């Protein structure tokens, strides 16, 4: 499996960089990973909707130019589909079984992704309806992809990783 991660902006905080580095190192056991950082556009403190749209479009053009044509692009977007860790693992497994050998993950900048990037993607993934800093999303993404591979390979990783078991079912059964 090959994976490309395209992100807008750089990770500035050392603790985020170290976390990403650690999970990328762990992931090399399962996949070849390429990380592409696209510079974020300069934004004035207060912007009109038209200015925000222009920034997203410029960043979007840069992102689109970096998506390998043979890959399966997945964008992280609030309006995307939310999956459990087990469901994400199943999604990656089914992509592999169906012949997908290259997945491209896309994390937008502080304003999000342009519509053209979302339309180019074959799947929109949401980790939460909440907004997270894109630097933190990079850590969350690589950790969840690593977790997915561990689940896929029936390897232990974390006590909380119970596959398709619903935590509500566990709490209910304890009463």
ZIKABEL-V680877 format. One line per field, one symbol per residue. ss: DSSP state (h for helix, s for strand, l for the rest). phi: phi as a letter, one per 20 degrees, with the letter a starting at -180 (. if undefined). burial: # if it has 9 or more other ideal C-beta (glycine too) atoms within 8 Angstrom, else .. Layout:
# ZIKABEL-V680877
ss: ???
phi: ???
burial: ???
This chain:
# ZIKABEL-V680877
ss: lssssssslllllhhhhhhhhhhhhhhllllsssssssllllllllllhhhhhhhhhhhhhhhhhhlllllsssssssssssllhhhhhhhhhhhhhllllsssssslsllsllhhhhhhllsssslllllllhhhhhhhhhhhhhhhhhhhllllllllllllllhhhhhhhhl
phi: .ccdddcendeeffffgfffgffffffffdbeddddddffffcfgdcffffffffffffffffgfdfffeedecdebgefeecfffffgffffffffeofdbddecdfefendffffffffebdddeafeedfffffffffffffgggfffgeldfbbgfedmefefffffffef
burial: #########.#....##.##..##..##..#.#..#.#.#..#...#...##..##########.##...#######..#....#####.###.##.....########.#.##.###..#.#####....#.###################........#........#.....
